[in-house]
Amino acid sequence: MDYFIYIIAAGIVFVWSMIVQTRLKSNVARGSRIRAASGITANEVVEQMLREHDVMGITIEHKPGQMTDCYSPKEGKIYLSDTTYGQDTIAAIAIAAHECGHAVQDHENMALYEFRQLLAPFAGISSRVGPWLVIIGVVLSAYLDRNGDTGFGWTLSTIGIVVYFVAFLFYLVMLPVERNASSRAYKDMKQAGWVSDDQLSLAHKVLRSAGDTYAVALASSAVTLIRLLALRGGRRGRR
Ligand SMILES: [Zn+2]
């Protein structure tokens, strides 16, 4: 029964992720075909937005590839992808403004952003190692049960869950940080008139659908966490 619920939940998240990915692709494709009414380029948007928020010392660089746009606080750089760098489309402007939103968050020492940065180096490894520790712990537990449980397997599984929790926490914090960067981008876009009023809704859709991918990541991580907890179970055979 337990497993059945997990399969249903994982299935729902999978279908949802497909919908979100398709919607993102189509919104970015539409936004990349239409040039912004103001004629401004993504690079100029970055320069203006940074200046507006008194963020100094950030340079813009081209990062070849699709969706490679990102802000690197360590390098003090905003990387823009093939479809963003030097482009004047609605999608390019929205994405560039979003990355600027992260630079502004960093500049303002936004607590959630700083917390995300703190977790970032560990998130990848903890999401890979955590589940394995739980599985090894469960297997050991089953073996040790026959030979008198020492509680070692259960403890190892618990450590695995704590390790995985770091990844879950990362996704939990990432969602509001991403939404915040997008709302900053949208606000500045609207105020500065980088796109016309009737282009705003498409720009908003691009930002919104990109943000939804983080909601999917969080849901997927929550399902895994619940599954790991169920797999470990309560502590049995304790003497
Ligand atoms: Zn972002």
Boltz pocket constraint, residues with backbone or C-beta under 6 A from the ligand:
constraints:
  - pocket:
      binder: B
      contacts: [[A, 98], [A, 99], [A, 102], [A, 178], [A, 181]]
      max_distance: 6.0
